Amino acid sequence: MRFGFNIIAVMAFLSAFSAIPVAVADVLTLNATEGRFKVTFYPDYFLFLKGLDGSGIETAWVDKEYYAVLDMHEGPEKGQSVIVTLKKTSDRSPQPEWCKTEGGENFSGLGITCLKGAEGFTDQLRFKVTAKYADSAANLPNQFQDRVWAEYPEMPGRREFEVLGPFDMHIVLE
């Protein structure tokens, strides 16, 4: 009987220990002053972030699919959040990438391709992302479980030429 109790105690310890990364995740937060979703083919988007301090942000580091949560601070979806996953970096398409695109200040013009030869340009950080439904919140750490989720087709940035107001992008770096 004591042997059975020990096995149950060990199993409880291991299950509690395995839950720690979900409860206390390593998160990188980027505070954008504005941004924009550009759809490629739903559910895949390009996400541009503006207003970041480029001196401390690395590029081409996304080595696997990471979850991210976008918390909207303005606009029709103010107070809501969106779940996305980041696309893995490749030689041809580093993730994330600083871009000189989208027409500069007004997010108009030059499209979704990052222009080469933009040394020192750190105005727009581009991620390739995949939009997720609210049920994906089950895959997120506990700190993100209290959100009100916006999802397709009501997710922010889907209206034509919509520029997102300030938002935070929390990348879960498990």
Buried (B, 14 or more C-beta within 10 A) or exposed (E): EEEEEEEEEEEEEEEEEEEEEBEEBEBBEBBBEBBBBBEEEEBEBBBBBBBBEEEEBEBEBBEEEBBBBBBBBEBEBEEBBBBBBBBEBEEEEBBBBBBBBBEBEEBEEEEBEBEEEBEEBBBBBBBBBBBBEBEBBEBBBEBBEEBEBBBEEEBBBBEEEBBBBBBBBBBBEE
